[in-house]
């Protein structure tokens, strides 16, 4: 997606894509990070932050999941945090089942506080966001999913925690910058898939946004052997692939790298 500062327009776009995915036979869909809002300023997220279980974005997700009979892992959206008075919000990823019932909620743990000196870019997510603390998995029709968001991708110890909790699929909704995406996006996605013998589903924002950020796109799906099953570099579109829920377990048995771990 290429999301902007108007929540209704973003929800209309997401609704059309989710309808397209359902019509194509998808049973689970993952939206990008910030799917509902890409504001001009990070602190603007506080104006749209919802309380857990209440608000127009969550109502849209629940209704859309039930209407199409599809699971939705909703990228990220702003939720009220303990510091809402200081304009910091959670970047939260709610999960809805095919009946529109919320099954899980993950709050982004790793915040993107980075200076890219060569490209003269500086980011401070911690100025407008409050970090979560807990890793989260959820059982779905395609297996147990480990929930992550964007910058989490660079912390392999988090993915090992998710594997230890039974994850066979990772979702990585993102808004990767063009600079970091060109350098690392494919390598990191494939690495997390290979080292954990897990599927990776990584929908991304693409193009120019109101805050002058350019995002990399390249939404993709990797299998547990690191092969890219489907990918689109940009465009508001659906990227789909067939997932075999039994494949990660079989590969982990045949190639037992996870069980061969020795913690020093």
Steps between C-alpha positions, in 0.01 A plus 500: 500500500585865470318638802448870567377731779125441449375198694171455303687495168749246632223276631320519166820392324564220748140385475525465123823302524360270769192436286727417207705263716188323626362466147831340398451233767732638768418383851740739677616848404771722648492879466812722505629702791312830536231377259237726656712811541826643362490849653698809414651496850550203729330675791180527293442131570384593850193677357384176339605256772225259603443313823538125466174353370337833422523736203428532128815323377443196721130496410595505131738207546249291693218568254718438194634171638146377571360626168759312294561208736873573504761530774665845514836577658475876501853630447514778753272778623527753787361385834489696824806442719573589863659821367221619271506838677857536375391418144662157496293207374544129450555375148266205537414203280155351575399163357141413405363160412251424222209579734638845577616408851830643620735210577825680584665839534872570463662832594819586311802434720793648304467868407685642200745753647764519231727753326587413140796732459577428135144581388453777760192330645410496869213315666380505863194280540543521877396867483147400400477132592505297820667155485324176574653231717352163404555261211170368364399192302154404379359178355352549152386277212853515351681412824619681811599852397769704675411869480765765431507851352765649268815583704447183705636321194855597599487318835537125436477418870137612490424256220664218697272586792203472265625163370536376857133590543409286200496748211526351152406824320624854560320814390714810442277793398734785421566853382868450417686802370629481144859533625483209743268300279734503203784383723337248731131419439533178301803374692335543840166349397665195350737466797213496752326235288810282452643509851161422656361276224183709498285683250534880490216725381623858460262763357658842460413862444636642173559839340491856634312592818387829660793503744737506198605142571546264206422137575640199319199281429596155369227317690595133500439152635789261575478128562697328781788423261543869422340490157290803404161366400343831399609863484392837363738800508228766529138584433184467706452130442456151643799266522390140561651154530404152616615409851551136606452496880681165526816608316685675786457199730622261233803712414588544869499122530707438187741790564509527880699821538261633762528191718880498450535840669756519783461808717836611636 
